[in-house]
Amino acid sequence: MAKKNEKNSKDKTSFTKKFKAELKKVIWPTPKQLFNNTVAVLTIVIITAIIVFVLDVAFESINKFGVNKLKQDIQHQIIQLKMKKQLQIMM
């Protein structure tokens, strides 16, 4: 049991030392780079949101037109069928 505790302790300290060593190798962005990258990301997100909004509105209006056109066609066909039935009854 003592060996496991000793090994766990060594693993944890080894991991911590390696972790700190890796963090020292990281090249952190300057405030100017951070600002520029943030602006770029926000710009791309806003442009993408506008494109999605425009496409959504366009497809919605196309869909409404299509659905309304189908409704009109079906109503027209129903009226024609009713007229045919009435003509058949009259004859």
N, CA, C and O atoms as a GROMACS GRO file, in nm:
protein
  364
    1MET      N    1   0.081  -0.119   0.000
    1MET     CA    2   0.000   0.000   0.000
    1MET      C    3   0.086   0.126   0.000
    1MET      O    4   0.052   0.225  -0.064
    2ALA      N    5   0.193   0.121   0.070
    2ALA     CA    6   0.282   0.237   0.079
    2ALA      C    7   0.343   0.269  -0.056
    2ALA      O    8   0.364   0.385  -0.090
    3LYS      N    9   0.372   0.163  -0.134
    3LYS     CA   10   0.431   0.184  -0.266
    3LYS      C   11   0.333   0.255  -0.359
    3LYS      O   12   0.372   0.342  -0.436
    4LYS      N   13   0.206   0.217  -0.353
    4LYS     CA   14   0.104   0.279  -0.438
    4LYS      C   15   0.090   0.427  -0.404
    4LYS      O   16   0.083   0.511  -0.495
    5ASN      N   17   0.085   0.461  -0.275
    5ASN     CA   18   0.073   0.600  -0.232
    5ASN      C   19   0.195   0.680  -0.277
    5ASN      O   20   0.182   0.795  -0.320
    6GLU      N   21   0.312   0.618  -0.266
    6GLU     CA   22   0.435   0.685  -0.307
    6GLU      C   23   0.435   0.708  -0.459
    6GLU      O   24   0.473   0.815  -0.506
    7LYS      N   25   0.391   0.606  -0.533
    7LYS     CA   26   0.386   0.615  -0.678
    7LYS      C   27   0.284   0.721  -0.721
    7LYS      O   28   0.312   0.801  -0.810
    8ASN      N   29   0.166   0.723  -0.659
    8ASN     CA   30   0.063   0.823  -0.689
    8ASN      C   31   0.115   0.964  -0.665
    8ASN      O   32   0.092   1.054  -0.745
    9SER      N   33   0.184   0.981  -0.555
    9SER     CA   34   0.239   1.111  -0.520
    9SER      C   35   0.342   1.155  -0.623
    9SER      O   36   0.343   1.271  -0.665
   10LYS      N   37   0.428   1.061  -0.666
   10LYS     CA   38   0.529   1.093  -0.767
   10LYS      C   39   0.462   1.126  -0.900
   10LYS      O   40   0.505   1.218  -0.970
   11ASP      N   41   0.358   1.051  -0.936
   11ASP     CA   42   0.287   1.077  -1.061
   11ASP      C   43   0.225   1.216  -1.062
   11ASP      O   44   0.231   1.288  -1.162
   12LYS      N   45   0.166   1.254  -0.950
   12LYS     CA   46   0.102   1.384  -0.940
   12LYS      C   47   0.203   1.498  -0.949
   12LYS      O   48   0.181   1.596  -1.020
   13THR      N   49   0.315   1.484  -0.878
   13THR     CA   50   0.416   1.590  -0.883
   13THR      C   51   0.481   1.595  -1.021
   13THR      O   52   0.513   1.703  -1.071
   14SER      N   53   0.501   1.479  -1.082
   14SER     CA   54   0.558   1.473  -1.216
   14SER      C   55   0.464   1.539  -1.316
   14SER      O   56   0.508   1.617  -1.402
   15PHE      N   57   0.336   1.509  -1.305
   15PHE     CA   58   0.236   1.568  -1.394
   15PHE      C   59   0.235   1.720  -1.377
   15PHE      O   60   0.232   1.794  -1.475
   16THR      N   61   0.237   1.766  -1.253
   16THR     CA   62   0.234   1.910  -1.225
   16THR      C   63   0.356   1.979  -1.284
   16THR      O   64   0.344   2.085  -1.345
   17LYS      N   65   0.473   1.918  -1.267
   17LYS     CA   66   0.596   1.978  -1.321
   17LYS      C   67   0.591   1.983  -1.474
   17LYS      O   68   0.629   2.084  -1.534
   18LYS      N   69   0.544   1.876  -1.535
   18LYS     CA   70   0.534   1.874  -1.682
   18LYS      C   71   0.432   1.975  -1.731
   18LYS      O   72   0.452   2.042  -1.833
   19PHE      N   73   0.323   1.986  -1.657
   19PHE     CA   74   0.218   2.080  -1.695
   19PHE      C   75   0.271   2.224  -1.691
   19PHE      O   76   0.248   2.301  -1.784
   20LYS      N   77   0.342   2.258  -1.586
   20LYS     CA   78   0.399   2.393  -1.573
   20LYS      C   79   0.502   2.418  -1.682
   20LYS      O   80   0.510   2.528  -1.737
   21ALA      N   81   0.582   2.316  -1.714
   21ALA     CA   82   0.683   2.331  -1.819
   21ALA      C   83   0.616   2.356  -1.954
   21ALA      O   84   0.665   2.438  -2.032
   22GLU      N   85   0.507   2.288  -1.982
   22GLU     CA   86   0.436   2.309  -2.108
   22GLU      C   87   0.373   2.448  -2.114
   22GLU      O   88   0.375   2.512  -2.219
   23LEU      N   89   0.318   2.495  -2.001
   23LEU     CA   90   0.259   2.629  -1.999
   23LEU      C   91   0.364   2.737  -2.024
   23LEU      O   92   0.332   2.842  -2.081
   24LYS      N   93   0.488   2.713  -1.983
   24LYS     CA   94   0.594   2.810  -2.009
   24LYS      C   95   0.627   2.818  -2.157
   24LYS      O   96   0.675   2.921  -2.205
   25LYS      N   97   0.602   2.710  -2.231
   25LYS     CA   98   0.632   2.707  -2.375
   25LYS      C   99   0.525   2.779  -2.458
   25LYS      O  100   0.548   2.814  -2.573
   26VAL      N  101   0.409   2.800  -2.399
   26VAL     CA  102   0.299   2.862  -2.471
   26VAL      C  103   0.332   3.006  -2.504
   26VAL      O  104   0.380   3.081  -2.418
   27ILE      N  105   0.305   3.046  -2.628
   27ILE     CA  106   0.323   3.185  -2.668
   27ILE      C  107   0.186   3.253  -2.660
   27ILE      O  108   0.099   3.228  -2.743
   28TRP      N  109   0.169   3.337  -2.560
   28TRP     CA  110   0.042   3.403  -2.538
   28TRP      C  111   0.029   3.523  -2.630
   28TRP      O  112   0.129   3.590  -2.657
   29PRO      N  113  -0.091   3.552  -2.679
   29PRO     CA  114  -0.107   3.666  -2.771
   29PRO      C  115  -0.092   3.799  -2.697
   29PRO      O  116  -0.123   3.811  -2.578
   30THR      N  117  -0.044   3.898  -2.772
   30THR     CA  118  -0.035   4.032  -2.714
   30THR      C  119  -0.176   4.090  -2.707
   30THR      O  120  -0.266   4.040  -2.774
   31PRO      N  121  -0.196   4.193  -2.627
   31PRO     CA  122  -0.329   4.254  -2.621
   31PRO      C  123  -0.380   4.299  -2.758
   31PRO      O  124  -0.499   4.288  -2.786
   32LYS      N  125  -0.290   4.351  -2.843
   32LYS     CA  126  -0.331   4.396  -2.976
   32LYS      C  127  -0.377   4.276  -3.060
   32LYS      O  128  -0.479   4.284  -3.128
   33GLN      N  129  -0.302   4.166  -3.057
   33GLN     CA  130  -0.341   4.045  -3.130
   33GLN      C  131  -0.475   3.992  -3.079
   33GLN      O  132  -0.561   3.952  -3.157
   34LEU      N  133  -0.490   3.993  -2.947
   34LEU     CA  134  -0.615   3.946  -2.887
   34LEU      C  135  -0.733   4.030  -2.934
   34LEU      O  136  -0.838   3.976  -2.968
   35PHE      N  137  -0.715   4.162  -2.935
   35PHE     CA  138  -0.821   4.252  -2.981
   35PHE      C  139  -0.854   4.226  -3.128
   35PHE      O  140  -0.970   4.214  -3.165
   36ASN      N  141  -0.750   4.218  -3.212
   36ASN     CA  142  -0.771   4.196  -3.356
   36ASN      C  143  -0.841   4.063  -3.382
   36ASN      O  144  -0.933   4.057  -3.464
   37ASN      N  145  -0.800   3.959  -3.314
   37ASN     CA  146  -0.864   3.828  -3.333
   37ASN      C  147  -1.009   3.830  -3.285
   37ASN      O  148  -1.096   3.770  -3.348
   38THR      N  149  -1.034   3.898  -3.176
   38THR     CA  150  -1.170   3.907  -3.124
   38THR      C  151  -1.260   3.982  -3.222
   38THR      O  152  -1.373   3.940  -3.248
   39VAL      N  153  -1.210   4.091  -3.277
   39VAL     CA  154  -1.288   4.167  -3.375
   39VAL      C  155  -1.314   4.082  -3.499
   39VAL      O  156  -1.424   4.084  -3.553
   40ALA      N  157  -1.214   4.007  -3.543
   40ALA     CA  158  -1.232   3.922  -3.661
   40ALA      C  159  -1.338   3.817  -3.637
   40ALA      O  160  -1.425   3.794  -3.722
   41VAL      N  161  -1.334   3.752  -3.522
   41VAL     CA  162  -1.432   3.648  -3.491
   41VAL      C  163  -1.572   3.707  -3.481
   41VAL      O  164  -1.667   3.651  -3.537
   42LEU      N  165  -1.586   3.819  -3.412
   42LEU     CA  166  -1.718   3.882  -3.398
   42LEU      C  167  -1.773   3.926  -3.535
   42LEU      O  168  -1.892   3.913  -3.561
   43THR      N  169  -1.686   3.978  -3.620
   43THR     CA  170  -1.729   4.019  -3.754
   43THR      C  171  -1.780   3.900  -3.834
   43THR      O  172  -1.885   3.908  -3.897
   44ILE      N  173  -1.706   3.792  -3.831
   44ILE     CA  174  -1.748   3.672  -3.904
   44ILE      C  175  -1.879   3.617  -3.849
   44ILE      O  176  -1.966   3.575  -3.926
   45VAL      N  177  -1.895   3.618  -3.718
   45VAL     CA  178  -2.019   3.569  -3.657
   45VAL      C  179  -2.137   3.657  -3.698
   45VAL      O  180  -2.244   3.605  -3.730
   46ILE      N  181  -2.119   3.788  -3.698
   46ILE     CA  182  -2.228   3.879  -3.735
   46ILE      C  183  -2.264   3.862  -3.883
   46ILE      O  184  -2.381   3.858  -3.917
   47ILE      N  185  -2.163   3.852  -3.969
   47ILE     CA  186  -2.189   3.833  -4.112
   47ILE      C  187  -2.263   3.701  -4.136
   47ILE      O  188  -2.358   3.696  -4.214
   48THR      N  189  -2.220   3.596  -4.068
   48THR     CA  190  -2.287   3.466  -4.082
   48THR      C  191  -2.431   3.474  -4.033
   48THR      O  192  -2.520   3.418  -4.096
   49ALA      N  193  -2.455   3.544  -3.922
   49ALA     CA  194  -2.590   3.558  -3.869
   49ALA      C  195  -2.679   3.634  -3.968
   49ALA      O  196  -2.795   3.599  -3.987
   50ILE      N  197  -2.625   3.737  -4.032
   50ILE     CA  198  -2.702   3.814  -4.130
   50ILE      C  199  -2.737   3.726  -4.250
   50ILE      O  200  -2.850   3.729  -4.299
   51ILE      N  201  -2.640   3.648  -4.297
   51ILE     CA  202  -2.665   3.559  -4.411
   51ILE      C  203  -2.772   3.457  -4.376
   51ILE      O  204  -2.863   3.433  -4.456
   52VAL      N  205  -2.763   3.397  -4.259
   52VAL     CA  206  -2.864   3.298  -4.218
   52VAL      C  207  -3.001   3.363  -4.206
   52VAL      O  208  -3.101   3.304  -4.246
   53PHE      N  209  -3.007   3.484  -4.152
   53PHE     CA  210  -3.135   3.555  -4.138
   53PHE      C  211  -3.197   3.582  -4.275
   53PHE      O  212  -3.316   3.558  -4.296
   54VAL      N  213  -3.116   3.632  -4.368
   54VAL     CA  214  -3.166   3.662  -4.502
   54VAL      C  215  -3.217   3.535  -4.571
   54VAL      O  216  -3.324   3.535  -4.631
   55LEU      N  217  -3.140   3.427  -4.561
   55LEU     CA  218  -3.183   3.301  -4.621
   55LEU      C  219  -3.312   3.250  -4.556
   55LEU      O  220  -3.399   3.197  -4.625
   56ASP      N  221  -3.322   3.265  -4.426
   56ASP     CA  222  -3.442   3.220  -4.355
   56ASP      C  223  -3.565   3.297  -4.403
   56ASP      O  224  -3.669   3.238  -4.430
   57VAL      N  225  -3.552   3.428  -4.413
   57VAL     CA  226  -3.665   3.510  -4.459
   57VAL      C  227  -3.700   3.474  -4.603
   57VAL      O  228  -3.818   3.464  -4.638
   58ALA      N  229  -3.598   3.456  -4.687
   58ALA     CA  230  -3.623   3.423  -4.828
   58ALA      C  231  -3.695   3.289  -4.841
   58ALA      O  232  -3.794   3.278  -4.912
   59PHE      N  233  -3.645   3.187  -4.773
   59PHE     CA  234  -3.708   3.055  -4.783
   59PHE      C  235  -3.848   3.055  -4.722
   59PHE      O  236  -3.937   2.986  -4.771
   60GLU      N  237  -3.867   3.132  -4.616
   60GLU     CA  238  -4.000   3.141  -4.555
   60GLU      C  239  -4.100   3.203  -4.652
   60GLU      O  240  -4.213   3.155  -4.665
   61SER      N  241  -4.058   3.309  -4.719
   61SER     CA  242  -4.152   3.374  -4.813
   61SER      C  243  -4.178   3.283  -4.933
   61SER      O  244  -4.290   3.277  -4.983
   62ILE      N  245  -4.075   3.213  -4.980
   62ILE     CA  246  -4.095   3.119  -5.090
   62ILE      C  247  -4.190   3.008  -5.047
   62ILE      O  248  -4.278   2.967  -5.123
   63ASN      N  249  -4.172   2.960  -4.926
   63ASN     CA  250  -4.257   2.852  -4.875
   63ASN      C  251  -4.402   2.900  -4.862
   63ASN      O  252  -4.494   2.828  -4.898
   64LYS      N  253  -4.422   3.020  -4.810
   64LYS     CA  254  -4.558   3.074  -4.797
   64LYS      C  255  -4.624   3.086  -4.933
   64LYS      O  256  -4.740   3.051  -4.950
   65PHE      N  257  -4.549   3.138  -5.030
   65PHE     CA  258  -4.603   3.151  -5.165
   65PHE      C  259  -4.640   3.014  -5.221
   65PHE      O  260  -4.746   2.997  -5.280
   66GLY      N  261  -4.552   2.917  -5.201
   66GLY     CA  262  -4.578   2.782  -5.251
   66GLY      C  263  -4.698   2.719  -5.184
   66GLY      O  264  -4.780   2.656  -5.251
   67VAL      N  265  -4.710   2.735  -5.054
   67VAL     CA  266  -4.823   2.677  -4.981
   67VAL      C  267  -4.953   2.744  -5.024
   67VAL      O  268  -5.053   2.677  -5.046
   68ASN      N  269  -4.951   2.876  -5.036
   68ASN     CA  270  -5.072   2.948  -5.078
   68ASN      C  271  -5.111   2.908  -5.221
   68ASN      O  272  -5.230   2.895  -5.251
   69LYS      N  273  -5.012   2.890  -5.307
   69LYS     CA  274  -5.041   2.848  -5.444
   69LYS      C  275  -5.105   2.710  -5.444
   69LYS      O  276  -5.200   2.685  -5.518
   70LEU      N  277  -5.052   2.619  -5.362
   70LEU     CA  278  -5.110   2.485  -5.353
   70LEU      C  279  -5.253   2.490  -5.301
   70LEU      O  280  -5.340   2.418  -5.352
   71LYS      N  281  -5.278   2.573  -5.201
   71LYS     CA  282  -5.413   2.586  -5.146
   71LYS      C  283  -5.510   2.634  -5.253
   71LYS      O  284  -5.621   2.582  -5.266
   72GLN      N  285  -5.465   2.733  -5.330
   72GLN     CA  286  -5.551   2.785  -5.436
   72GLN      C  287  -5.580   2.677  -5.541
   72GLN      O  288  -5.694   2.663  -5.585
   73ASP      N  289  -5.478   2.603  -5.580
   73ASP     CA  290  -5.497   2.497  -5.679
   73ASP      C  291  -5.594   2.391  -5.629
   73ASP      O  292  -5.680   2.345  -5.703
   74ILE      N  293  -5.579   2.352  -5.502
   74ILE     CA  294  -5.667   2.249  -5.445
   74ILE      C  295  -5.810   2.300  -5.438
   74ILE      O  296  -5.904   2.228  -5.472
   75GLN      N  297  -5.827   2.425  -5.393
   75GLN     CA  298  -5.962   2.482  -5.387
   75GLN      C  299  -6.024   2.492  -5.526
   75GLN      O  300  -6.144   2.466  -5.542
   76HIS      N  301  -5.945   2.528  -5.624
   76HIS     CA  302  -5.994   2.536  -5.762
   76HIS      C  303  -6.038   2.398  -5.810
   76HIS      O  304  -6.143   2.385  -5.875
   77GLN      N  305  -5.960   2.295  -5.780
   77GLN     CA  306  -5.996   2.159  -5.820
   77GLN      C  307  -6.122   2.112  -5.749
   77GLN      O  308  -6.206   2.045  -5.810
   78ILE      N  309  -6.136   2.146  -5.622
   78ILE     CA  310  -6.256   2.107  -5.547
   78ILE      C  311  -6.379   2.173  -5.608
   78ILE      O  312  -6.483   2.108  -5.623
   79ILE      N  313  -6.368   2.299  -5.642
   79ILE     CA  314  -6.480   2.369  -5.704
   79ILE      C  315  -6.518   2.304  -5.836
   79ILE      O  316  -6.636   2.286  -5.866
   80GLN      N  317  -6.417   2.269  -5.916
   80GLN     CA  318  -6.444   2.204  -6.044
   80GLN      C  319  -6.514   2.070  -6.024
   80GLN      O  320  -6.608   2.037  -6.097
   81LEU      N  321  -6.469   1.992  -5.924
   81LEU     CA  322  -6.533   1.863  -5.896
   81LEU      C  323  -6.678   1.882  -5.853
   81LEU      O  324  -6.766   1.805  -5.896
   82LYS      N  325  -6.706   1.981  -5.772
   82LYS     CA  326  -6.843   2.008  -5.727
   82LYS      C  327  -6.930   2.047  -5.845
   82LYS      O  328  -7.046   2.005  -5.855
   83MET      N  329  -6.876   2.127  -5.934
   83MET     CA  330  -6.952   2.169  -6.052
   83MET      C  331  -6.982   2.050  -6.142
   83MET      O  332  -7.091   2.039  -6.197
   84LYS      N  333  -6.886   1.960  -6.157
   84LYS     CA  334  -6.909   1.840  -6.238
   84LYS      C  335  -7.018   1.754  -6.178
   84LYS      O  336  -7.104   1.702  -6.250
   85LYS      N  337  -7.016   1.738  -6.046
   85LYS     CA  338  -7.119   1.658  -5.978
   85LYS      C  339  -7.256   1.720  -5.996
   85LYS      O  340  -7.353   1.648  -6.020
   86GLN      N  341  -7.264   1.852  -5.987
   86GLN     CA  342  -7.393   1.920  -6.005
   86GLN      C  343  -7.445   1.902  -6.147
   86GLN      O  344  -7.565   1.882  -6.169
   87LEU      N  345  -7.353   1.910  -6.244
   87LEU     CA  346  -7.393   1.890  -6.383
   87LEU      C  347  -7.442   1.747  -6.405
   87LEU      O  348  -7.539   1.725  -6.478
   88GLN      N  349  -7.376   1.651  -6.343
   88GLN     CA  350  -7.418   1.513  -6.356
   88GLN      C  351  -7.556   1.490  -6.293
   88GLN      O  352  -7.638   1.416  -6.345
   89ILE      N  353  -7.579   1.556  -6.180
   89ILE     CA  354  -7.709   1.543  -6.112
   89ILE      C  355  -7.818   1.604  -6.199
   89ILE      O  356  -7.929   1.550  -6.207
   90MET      N  357  -7.789   1.715  -6.262
   90MET     CA  358  -7.889   1.784  -6.345
   90MET      C  359  -7.924   1.702  -6.468
   90MET      O  360  -8.037   1.710  -6.517
   91MET      N  361  -7.833   1.625  -6.518
   91MET     CA  362  -7.860   1.549  -6.640
   91MET      C  363  -7.934   1.428  -6.604
   91MET      O  364  -7.967   1.348  -6.691
   0.00000   0.00000   0.00000
